Amino acid sequence: MTTIRNIYVLGSHKLSSDYITKLKRAQNEGLLHFNNIYYIDEVLGGWAAKEHPEVKQIVNTYAGFLSSLPSLTPPYKGGKKNVPPLCKGRPGGVGSFDILIPDHTAPHVLFQLFLKLAEQENIKTQIKNFETDLNLPFQKTFDSGVCAISYATWVCPIDCDEPSFCPGKNDKRDWDFELSLADLKMKFENKTHTAHIFNCPQLAYGVVGISIQKIANEWERLMSNKTTHAIVATHTKCHGIIGEVELSY
């Protein structure tokens, strides 16, 4: 079994606390193994502090915390970083097996992260409305320009582990955003356009995670490419969110 070095749970509210409970249960049952688990919130306390006083809180905003990690520390110059991209062997560094647990109640966190990283590099950004029709059962672009997408037209349980047989549809689940967004990426990308698609695979009991190394690799790809137009998307099999931005260097 692969060991996860650090798990970072975004948020200290009830849902985030439930994620910690499920991850600890999964570890006790031998479904996964991790060395450390933390939760991130700019406000001290919350449900997580009450239910898991032994778990350390990192006091910061989501984007502030992520942008401060060694593998995402600017500046990049000519596509090179001041720290090794994997930070392997560095005490407290971020490596291939560090996992981020997203907060599904928050705005598009990775899109906000990319905007913050661009700001730190003095890159001007302009958020664009995502208007590409993906021919989905549900697709809605909000005033912020960010677009929510889903194969479900019903309300799914918050802890759904997206089984092959969908209880909401009472039928076989024959969809997966990993496939459809790969097609979007292929059509969108060219010399100046890049698509940064983050899959959120199931870890255990409906809790999904994103590799922090994947986030670092995608940001490095954007910088190395000198991208002028990017989309940033996170998704599970059934649900996703997309942000689109223009960048001026």
C-alpha positions as a Markdown table, in Angstrom:
| # | Residue | x | y | z |
|---|---|---|---|---|
| 1 | Met | 0.0 | 0.0 | 0.0 |
| 2 | Thr | 1.3 | 3.5 | -0.9 |
| 3 | Thr | 1.8 | 5.8 | 2.0 |
| 4 | Ile | 0.5 | 9.3 | 1.8 |
| 5 | Arg | 2.9 | 11.6 | 3.6 |
| 6 | Asn | 0.5 | 14.5 | 4.4 |
| 7 | Ile | -3.2 | 15.0 | 3.9 |
| 8 | Tyr | -4.4 | 18.6 | 3.9 |
| 9 | Val | -8.2 | 19.0 | 4.5 |
| 10 | Leu | -9.6 | 22.4 | 3.4 |
| 11 | Gly | -12.0 | 23.8 | 6.0 |
| 12 | Ser | -12.8 | 23.3 | 9.7 |
| 13 | His | -16.6 | 23.1 | 9.2 |
| 14 | Lys | -18.8 | 20.0 | 9.8 |
| 15 | Leu | -18.2 | 18.6 | 6.3 |
| 16 | Ser | -14.4 | 18.9 | 6.6 |
| 17 | Ser | -14.6 | 17.3 | 10.1 |
| 18 | Asp | -16.6 | 14.4 | 8.7 |
| 19 | Tyr | -13.8 | 14.0 | 6.0 |
| 20 | Ile | -11.2 | 13.7 | 8.8 |
| 21 | Thr | -13.4 | 11.1 | 10.6 |
| 22 | Lys | -13.7 | 9.0 | 7.5 |
| 23 | Leu | -10.0 | 9.2 | 6.6 |
| 24 | Lys | -9.1 | 8.1 | 10.1 |
| 25 | Arg | -11.6 | 5.3 | 9.9 |
| 26 | Ala | -10.2 | 4.2 | 6.5 |
| 27 | Gln | -6.7 | 4.2 | 8.0 |
| 28 | Asn | -7.8 | 2.1 | 11.0 |
| 29 | Glu | -9.4 | -0.4 | 8.6 |
| 30 | Gly | -6.3 | -0.6 | 6.4 |
| 31 | Leu | -7.9 | 1.0 | 3.4 |
| 32 | Leu | -5.2 | 3.7 | 3.2 |
| 33 | His | -2.2 | 4.9 | 5.1 |
| 34 | Phe | -1.0 | 8.4 | 5.9 |
| 35 | Asn | 1.6 | 9.9 | 8.2 |
| 36 | Asn | 0.0 | 13.2 | 9.0 |
| 37 | Ile | -3.3 | 14.9 | 8.6 |
| 38 | Tyr | -4.0 | 18.7 | 8.9 |
| 39 | Tyr | -6.9 | 21.0 | 8.3 |
| 40 | Ile | -6.7 | 24.5 | 6.9 |
| 41 | Asp | -8.9 | 27.5 | 7.8 |
| 42 | Glu | -8.2 | 31.1 | 8.4 |
| 43 | Val | -10.5 | 31.1 | 11.4 |
| 44 | Leu | -9.5 | 29.3 | 14.6 |
| 45 | Gly | -11.7 | 26.5 | 15.9 |
| 46 | Gly | -14.7 | 25.1 | 14.2 |
| 47 | Trp | -16.2 | 21.6 | 14.1 |
| 48 | Ala | -12.8 | 20.0 | 13.3 |
| 49 | Ala | -11.3 | 21.5 | 16.5 |
| 50 | Lys | -14.1 | 20.1 | 18.6 |
| 51 | Glu | -14.2 | 16.7 | 17.1 |
| 52 | His | -10.5 | 16.2 | 16.3 |
| 53 | Pro | -8.5 | 18.2 | 18.9 |
| 54 | Glu | -5.5 | 16.1 | 18.2 |
| 55 | Val | -5.4 | 17.2 | 14.5 |
| 56 | Lys | -3.3 | 20.3 | 13.9 |
| 57 | Gln | -4.9 | 23.3 | 12.3 |
| 58 | Ile | -3.0 | 25.4 | 9.7 |
| 59 | Val | -4.3 | 29.0 | 10.0 |
| 60 | Asn | -4.4 | 30.5 | 6.6 |
| 61 | Thr | -6.7 | 31.1 | 3.6 |
| 62 | Tyr | -6.9 | 28.2 | 1.2 |
| 63 | Ala | -5.1 | 30.0 | -1.6 |
| 64 | Gly | -2.7 | 31.5 | 0.8 |
| 65 | Phe | -1.7 | 28.1 | 2.2 |
| 66 | Leu | -1.4 | 26.4 | -1.1 |
| 67 | Ser | 0.6 | 29.2 | -2.7 |
| 68 | Ser | 3.1 | 29.0 | 0.3 |
| 69 | Leu | 3.9 | 25.3 | -0.3 |
| 70 | Pro | 7.6 | 24.7 | -1.4 |
| 71 | Ser | 6.6 | 23.2 | -4.7 |
| 72 | Leu | 4.5 | 26.2 | -5.5 |
| 73 | Thr | 6.7 | 29.0 | -4.2 |
| 74 | Pro | 7.5 | 31.7 | -6.8 |
| 75 | Pro | 9.3 | 33.1 | -8.6 |
| 76 | Tyr | 9.6 | 31.1 | -11.7 |
| 77 | Lys | 12.2 | 32.5 | -14.2 |
| 78 | Gly | 12.3 | 30.9 | -17.6 |
| 79 | Gly | 10.3 | 28.0 | -16.4 |
| 80 | Lys | 12.7 | 27.2 | -13.5 |
| 81 | Lys | 11.9 | 27.3 | -9.8 |
| 82 | Asn | 13.9 | 28.2 | -6.7 |
| 83 | Val | 13.1 | 24.8 | -5.1 |
| 84 | Pro | 13.1 | 21.2 | -6.6 |
| 85 | Pro | 9.7 | 20.5 | -8.1 |
| 86 | Leu | 9.2 | 17.4 | -6.0 |
| 87 | Cys | 10.8 | 18.6 | -2.8 |
| 88 | Lys | 11.6 | 15.0 | -2.0 |
| 89 | Gly | 13.7 | 14.5 | 1.1 |
| 90 | Arg | 13.0 | 18.0 | 2.3 |
| 91 | Pro | 11.6 | 18.1 | 5.9 |
| 92 | Gly | 8.1 | 19.4 | 5.7 |
| 93 | Gly | 8.4 | 19.7 | 1.9 |
| 94 | Val | 5.7 | 18.6 | -0.5 |
| 95 | Gly | 6.2 | 15.5 | -2.5 |
| 96 | Ser | 4.3 | 13.1 | -4.8 |
| 97 | Phe | 2.3 | 11.6 | -2.1 |
| 98 | Asp | 0.8 | 14.7 | -0.4 |
| 99 | Ile | -2.9 | 15.0 | -0.9 |
| 100 | Leu | -5.4 | 17.9 | -0.8 |
| 101 | Ile | -9.0 | 17.2 | 0.2 |
| 102 | Pro | -11.1 | 19.9 | -1.5 |
| 103 | Asp | -13.8 | 21.9 | 0.2 |
| 104 | His | -17.0 | 21.3 | -1.9 |
| 105 | Thr | -18.7 | 24.3 | -0.2 |
| 106 | Ala | -16.0 | 26.8 | -1.3 |
| 107 | Pro | -15.6 | 28.7 | -4.6 |
| 108 | His | -13.3 | 27.2 | -7.2 |
| 109 | Val | -10.2 | 26.9 | -5.0 |
| 110 | Leu | -7.6 | 25.8 | -7.6 |
| 111 | Phe | -8.7 | 28.6 | -10.0 |
| 112 | Gln | -8.3 | 31.1 | -7.1 |
| 113 | Leu | -4.9 | 29.6 | -6.4 |
| 114 | Phe | -3.8 | 30.0 | -10.1 |
| 115 | Leu | -5.0 | 33.6 | -10.0 |
| 116 | Lys | -3.0 | 34.2 | -6.8 |
| 117 | Leu | 0.2 | 32.6 | -8.2 |
| 118 | Ala | -0.2 | 34.8 | -11.3 |
| 119 | Glu | -0.5 | 37.9 | -9.1 |
| 120 | Gln | 2.7 | 36.9 | -7.2 |
| 121 | Glu | 4.4 | 36.7 | -10.6 |
| 122 | Asn | 3.1 | 40.2 | -11.6 |
| 123 | Ile | 1.0 | 38.6 | -14.4 |
| 124 | Lys | -2.2 | 40.5 | -15.1 |
| 125 | Thr | -5.3 | 38.3 | -15.2 |
| 126 | Gln | -8.8 | 38.8 | -16.6 |
| 127 | Ile | -11.4 | 36.2 | -15.7 |
| 128 | Lys | -13.6 | 35.2 | -18.7 |
| 129 | Asn | -17.0 | 33.6 | -18.6 |
| 130 | Phe | -16.7 | 30.0 | -19.5 |
| 131 | Glu | -19.2 | 29.7 | -22.4 |
| 132 | Thr | -18.3 | 26.5 | -24.2 |
| 133 | Asp | -21.3 | 24.3 | -24.4 |
| 134 | Leu | -20.4 | 20.9 | -23.2 |
| 135 | Asn | -23.8 | 19.4 | -23.9 |
| 136 | Leu | -24.4 | 18.2 | -20.3 |
| 137 | Pro | -27.5 | 17.6 | -18.3 |
| 138 | Phe | -26.4 | 20.5 | -16.1 |
| 139 | Gln | -24.1 | 23.4 | -16.9 |
| 140 | Lys | -24.4 | 26.8 | -15.3 |
| 141 | Thr | -22.0 | 29.8 | -15.5 |
| 142 | Phe | -22.2 | 32.1 | -12.5 |
| 143 | Asp | -21.7 | 35.9 | -12.3 |
| 144 | Ser | -18.1 | 35.2 | -11.2 |
| 145 | Gly | -17.5 | 33.5 | -14.7 |
| 146 | Val | -16.9 | 30.1 | -13.1 |
| 147 | Cys | -19.0 | 27.3 | -14.5 |
| 148 | Ala | -20.5 | 24.4 | -12.6 |
| 149 | Ile | -21.1 | 21.1 | -14.5 |
| 150 | Ser | -22.8 | 17.9 | -13.6 |
| 151 | Tyr | -24.1 | 14.7 | -15.1 |
| 152 | Ala | -26.8 | 14.8 | -12.4 |
| 153 | Thr | -30.0 | 16.8 | -12.5 |
| 154 | Trp | -30.9 | 15.6 | -9.0 |
| 155 | Val | -29.3 | 16.3 | -5.6 |
| 156 | Cys | -26.6 | 13.8 | -4.8 |
| 157 | Pro | -25.6 | 12.6 | -1.3 |
| 158 | Ile | -22.7 | 14.6 | -0.1 |
| 159 | Asp | -20.8 | 11.4 | 0.7 |
| 160 | Cys | -21.6 | 9.6 | -2.5 |
| 161 | Asp | -18.6 | 7.5 | -3.7 |
| 162 | Glu | -19.9 | 7.5 | -7.3 |
| 163 | Pro | -20.6 | 3.8 | -7.7 |
| 164 | Ser | -20.9 | 2.1 | -11.1 |
| 165 | Phe | -24.6 | 1.8 | -10.3 |
| 166 | Cys | -26.1 | 5.3 | -9.7 |
| 167 | Pro | -28.7 | 5.3 | -6.9 |
| 168 | Gly | -30.0 | 8.7 | -8.1 |
| 169 | Lys | -30.7 | 7.4 | -11.6 |
| 170 | Asn | -31.4 | 3.9 | -10.4 |
| 171 | Asp | -29.4 | 2.7 | -13.4 |
| 172 | Lys | -25.8 | 2.1 | -14.5 |
| 173 | Arg | -23.5 | 5.1 | -14.3 |
| 174 | Asp | -22.2 | 5.4 | -17.9 |
| 175 | Trp | -20.4 | 8.7 | -17.6 |
| 176 | Asp | -17.1 | 10.0 | -16.3 |
| 177 | Phe | -15.8 | 13.6 | -16.5 |
| 178 | Glu | -12.2 | 12.2 | -16.8 |
| 179 | Leu | -13.1 | 11.3 | -20.4 |
| 180 | Ser | -15.2 | 14.3 | -21.4 |
| 181 | Leu | -12.8 | 16.9 | -20.0 |
| 182 | Ala | -9.9 | 15.1 | -21.6 |
| 183 | Asp | -11.7 | 15.8 | -24.9 |
| 184 | Leu | -12.2 | 19.5 | -23.9 |
| 185 | Lys | -8.5 | 19.8 | -23.1 |
| 186 | Met | -7.5 | 18.3 | -26.5 |
| 187 | Lys | -9.8 | 20.8 | -28.3 |
| 188 | Phe | -8.8 | 23.8 | -26.2 |
| 189 | Glu | -5.0 | 23.6 | -26.1 |
| 190 | Asn | -2.6 | 25.1 | -28.6 |
| 191 | Lys | 0.6 | 27.1 | -28.5 |
| 192 | Thr | -0.8 | 29.8 | -26.2 |
| 193 | His | -3.8 | 28.0 | -24.6 |
| 194 | Thr | -3.5 | 25.4 | -21.8 |
| 195 | Ala | -6.1 | 23.4 | -19.9 |
| 196 | His | -5.3 | 22.4 | -16.4 |
| 197 | Ile | -7.7 | 19.5 | -15.4 |
| 198 | Phe | -7.6 | 18.1 | -11.9 |
| 199 | Asn | -9.3 | 14.8 | -11.3 |
| 200 | Cys | -10.4 | 14.0 | -7.8 |
| 201 | Pro | -10.3 | 10.3 | -7.3 |
| 202 | Gln | -12.1 | 8.5 | -4.5 |
| 203 | Leu | -9.9 | 7.8 | -1.4 |
| 204 | Ala | -12.4 | 6.2 | 0.9 |
| 205 | Tyr | -16.0 | 6.6 | 2.0 |
| 206 | Gly | -16.8 | 9.3 | -0.5 |
| 207 | Val | -13.8 | 11.4 | 0.3 |
| 208 | Val | -11.9 | 12.6 | -2.7 |
| 209 | Gly | -8.4 | 14.0 | -3.1 |
| 210 | Ile | -6.0 | 15.8 | -5.4 |
| 211 | Ser | -2.3 | 15.2 | -5.7 |
| 212 | Ile | -0.5 | 18.4 | -4.7 |
| 213 | Gln | 2.4 | 17.4 | -7.0 |
| 214 | Lys | -0.1 | 17.5 | -9.8 |
| 215 | Ile | -1.1 | 21.0 | -8.9 |
| 216 | Ala | 2.6 | 22.0 | -8.9 |
| 217 | Asn | 3.3 | 20.3 | -12.2 |
| 218 | Glu | 0.3 | 22.1 | -13.9 |
| 219 | Trp | 1.3 | 25.5 | -12.6 |
| 220 | Glu | 4.9 | 24.9 | -13.9 |
| 221 | Arg | 3.4 | 23.9 | -17.3 |
| 222 | Leu | 1.5 | 27.1 | -17.5 |
| 223 | Met | 4.5 | 29.2 | -16.6 |
| 224 | Ser | 6.9 | 27.3 | -18.9 |
| 225 | Asn | 4.4 | 27.6 | -21.8 |
| 226 | Lys | 3.9 | 31.3 | -21.2 |
| 227 | Thr | 0.1 | 30.6 | -21.5 |
| 228 | Thr | -2.0 | 33.6 | -22.4 |
| 229 | His | -5.4 | 31.8 | -22.1 |
| 230 | Ala | -6.1 | 29.0 | -19.6 |
| 231 | Ile | -8.9 | 27.0 | -18.1 |
| 232 | Val | -8.6 | 25.4 | -14.7 |
| 233 | Ala | -11.1 | 22.6 | -13.8 |
| 234 | Thr | -11.5 | 20.2 | -10.9 |
| 235 | His | -13.8 | 17.2 | -11.2 |
| 236 | Thr | -15.0 | 13.9 | -9.9 |
| 237 | Lys | -16.7 | 11.3 | -12.1 |
| 238 | Cys | -20.1 | 13.1 | -11.8 |
| 239 | His | -19.5 | 16.8 | -11.0 |
| 240 | Gly | -17.0 | 19.5 | -11.9 |
| 241 | Ile | -16.2 | 23.2 | -11.9 |
| 242 | Ile | -14.3 | 25.3 | -14.6 |
| 243 | Gly | -12.7 | 28.7 | -14.6 |
| 244 | Glu | -11.3 | 30.5 | -17.6 |
| 245 | Val | -8.7 | 33.3 | -17.6 |
| 246 | Glu | -6.6 | 35.5 | -19.9 |
| 247 | Leu | -3.0 | 36.2 | -18.8 |
| 248 | Ser | -0.8 | 39.2 | -19.8 |
| 249 | Tyr | 2.9 | 39.0 | -19.0 |
